[in-house]
Amino acid sequence: MRNAHLLRFAVGSEGFINSRGIASRVELDRMVRRAEELGYAIFLVSDHFANGLTTVATLMAAADAGKTIRIGSFVFDNDFRHPAQLAKEVATLDLLSGGRCELGIGAGWYQAEYDQVGLPFDRPGIRIERLAEAITIIKQFFTKPSVNFAGTYYRVTGLESLPKSPQQPHPPIFIGGGGKRVLTLAAQQADIVGIVPMPTNDETIRASERTEAALERKVSWIREAAGEQFATLELNIQIYDVAVTEDRRQAAEERARKEIERHPSRTYLTPEAILADPFRLIGNESQIVERIRHLREAYGISYFMIDNVEMEAMAPVVAQLAGT
């Protein structure tokens, strides 16, 4: 599969910006600068109430710490802010970072934090419909002098679109998801599509979601929805497990054993399943390089998010592949 995008790598995590992770501005600055030195293209911050640091302020601090590294949200939960407010925040980040901001946004998925702060956790269809309206408002903010919108969930009247973003027509928009409906929306409205395993109602992940067959199926949904625009889309996955090792089999066996000890019902976690999981990178440097090249060639994945704790381990791979 041909892909118009060069390989790039991000540093981020679903929850590293918390009281157990970043303890000071010095520590954050050091992490961002090191990521920049190692060739990572973007520094990502997740958006959860459990995070000790807020998303927007942390992104601005990260932009200040680096000189060229981009900043982005992975991803803003649409239900936590009015889209007009979010658009204004992102435009401000883009302006003050010198045009280095990327807007990641999603429909929300973690019910526990909705319950914690008293937000209604609507069924997926409603959350995705609300996200679609939000994207319309956000794009209006970046492309028109003022925003006027009347929908089912939002109403905006005569909102002046300020500040103006350096990136035109708008900062790159990232929409991620695991189901067909949200991936269809992403294919039609985003610049970057993040493909994730689909969680069940109890927030676990089926074994079938951790396979190349599932990845291929989701890419086909994106291709179908995007039509002629598919070639312009950048496709992303999050690598949630990295092991740079000369013994792939042993590493996989250890992971299977430890995960089954923690979750006895996950007997499906065989070493073979772990090694076949496209969201894991296990092997020596050459094997990981080949795995990444395979994912791009087979599925068009060119943008990989690496957890910050794996940043140094993946550095030789990033040095070899970034920008190729």
N, C-alpha and C positions, 0 to 999 in steps of 0.2 A: 504494500500500500504506500503510495507516495504521500509525502507530508511536506508542506511548504515551509514548515517551521524548523529552525535549528533547535538542538537539544538545549534545554536550560533546567537548572536545578534551584529549588527553594529550600530555605531553612525555616522550619516552623514546628508547631505541635498543637494538638488539640487542647493542651492544658499546661504548657510550661510557664505561662505568665501568671504565676501564683505565688503564694507566700513561701512555698517550698522550693521554688525555682529561682526567680529573679528577686534578689534581696536588696538591690541598690541600683542607682543609675550607673554607677561605675561598672557593675556586672553586666548590665544591658549593653552599655557602650562597647565593652570588650567583646561580647558575643557578636554584635552586629559588625564590628570592624574585622573580626576574625573571619566571619562568613564572607565578607567582601574580599579579603585577602585570598581566600581559598577559591574564589571564582563563582560562588553562588550568586544567582542573578537577583534574588528577591528575598526579603525577610517578611515572613507572614506571622500574623497574630490572630489567634482564635477569638471568638466572641461568646463568652459564657459568664453568667453571674458568679460562678465559682472561681473565676480568675481573680487573683488578688489585685491586678492592675487593669484599668479599663482599656478598651481596645484603641480608641481614637488617640488618647494621650500617649499610649505606648508607641503607636505608629509614628507619631510626630517626633518622639524622642529617638526612635530608631532612625528616622530620616536625618535628624541632626547628627547622629553618631557616624553615619556613613557619608561617603562622598558621591558614589555612583550607584550603590545598591538600591534597588527599588523596594517599595513597601507595599504591603497588601493585607487585606482581611481574608481569613480562611475559616469561616466566612461570617459576615454580619448576618445575624438572625433578623429577618425582615420584621418579625413581630415585636421586636424590642424597641423600635423607633419608627416614627412616622417617616415615610420615604422622602418627603420634602426636607425634613431635618437631616436625614442621612445624606441626601444629595448635597446639601450645603456643607456638611462636615467633610465630605469627600472632596468637594471642590476646594475647600480651604486647605486640606491636606495636600492636594495636588499643587496648589499655588505655592504654599510655604515650603514644599519639598523640591520645588523646581521641576515639576512635571514627572515625578517618580512614583505616583500612586496608582494602584490597581484596586478596583472595587469588586470584591468577592461578596456574594449575597446568596442566601438560601432561604427556604421556606420554614426552617426550624425542624428539629427532630427529637430533642431531648425533653420529654414531658416533665421529668422531675424538676427542672428549673422553672418551667412554666408554673407548676403547682406551688413551688416555693415562694414565688412572688405574686401569685394570684392571677396569672394570665390564663385565659381560656385556651386549652390545647385542642383546637378544632381538628376535625378529620383532615387527612392529607389533601383531599380535593379542594377544600376551602382554603387551606394554607397556600396551596399552589395558585389558586385563583387570585388570592390577595397579593402574592408575589408578582404575578403577571401585571396587575394594576400598578404595583409599586415600580416595576421596571419602566412602565410607560411614563410615570411621573418623573422618575429619575432622568430618563432620556430627554424629556421635555426641558427639564432644568438645565441640562448641558447644551441643548441645541436651539433653544428659543429664548427670546428676551424675557418672557414670563411664562409661568405655568398656569394652565387652566384645565382642570380635569374633574369630571363627575362620573364616578363609578359606583359599584355596589359597596365597596369598603372604604373608599377615600374620596374626598372632595377638596379640591384646591382651586382658589379663585384669585387670579391676578397677582400671584407671588413672583416678585422680581427675581430673576436668576442671577444672583450674586453670591460669592465672587465668581469671576470667570476662570475656567480651568485652562492651564497652559496646553494640555493635551486635547486635541480636537479630532473628532467631534466630542469626545468624552474620554476619560480614563478607560483603559480596557476593563470590560465587564466580565466577571467570572461568575458562572452559575454552576453549582454542583448538585449531584443527586444520584440516586440509584434506581429509581423507577422510571417507567416509560414516559409518564406524563411530564415530570419535571425535566427529564432529559430532552423531551421534545421542545419544551419552552426554552431551555438553554440553547438548543441547536438553532432556534429561530431568533433569539434575542441577544445572545452573549457573543463575546469575542473568544472566550476561553470556556471550555466545558470540562468540569471535573467529574470523573466517573468514580463512584464509591460503591462498596457492597451495600445492598439493601437490607436494613435492619428489620426484624420482625416486630410485632407489637410489644414484646417484652424487651426490645432493644438488643437482642442477640443477633448474630449473623449466621445464616444457614451456611453449611459447608458448600453448597452449590453456588453460592455467591462469591466464593474465593477461588474461582476457576477461570481459565482462559475462555471456556465456552460462554460463561456469563459475560465476560468482558467483550467478547466478539458480538454477542447478542445486543449489548448496549451500544456499541459502536454502530451497529447496523441501524438501530433506532435513530441515532443522531444523524447518520448519513441520510436516511430516508426523510427526516424532518427538515434538514438543512438544504437538501437539493443541491443546486449549483454552488451554494455558499460553503459546502462542506470543506472544500480544499483550503478555505481561508481560516477555518476554525483551528485553534490550538487545543489539543486534548491533554488533560492532566490526570494523573493518579497520585494518591498519597501512598508512599512506601512506609508501612507501619512497623516493619521488622527488617533490620539489616544485620548480617553476620558475615564479616570478612574473615574467611577461614579456608584452610587447605583441605578440610574434611567436611564436606557438605552433609554427608550422611549422618555423621556424628552430631553435628549441630542441629539437624532436623530431629533426630531421635531425642536429644535433650529437650528441645522445645515441646515436642509431643508429650513427653513424660511430665514435664512441669505444668503444662496447661491442663492435662487430664487430672493431675493431682489437685489443682485448684478448682477445676470444673469436671467432676467425674462423669457427667453425662456426655462429654465431648469425646467419646470413643472414636469418632470419625477422624480425629486429628492424627492421622498416620504420618510417618516421615515422608511418604510419597506425596500425600496431599499438601504438606507444608512446602516441599520443594517445588510443587507445581503451582503454588499460589502466586498469581501475578503481582500481588501487593506485598510480597516479600522479596528481598534480595539476599541470597545466601550462596556463598562460594568465595573463591579467591578473586583477586582483582580482574583477571582476564574473564572469568566466568560471569562476573557481575556486568562487566562491559558488554559481553556478548548477550546477556539477558536483556539489557536495556536496548541494545540495537535490535534485538528480536521484537520487543514490544513496539518499537517505532515502525519497523518494517511490516509487521503483521497487522497492527491495529492503529497506527498513526499516533501513538502516544509519544509526545516530545517534551513534556513538561512534568518533572518529577519533584514531589515534595518529600524532603528528608527530615526526620525528627532531629531536633537540635542536639540530642545526646549522641546521634550518629554522625554529626557534622564532620568531625575529624577522621573517623574511620572511612567515610566516603570520599574524602578529599582527593585521593589519587584518581579515583574514577571520575570525579568532577573535572579535575585538571585535564584528563585525557579526552573527555567527551563534550564538555560545555562549549557551545557555539559551533559544533560540527553538524 
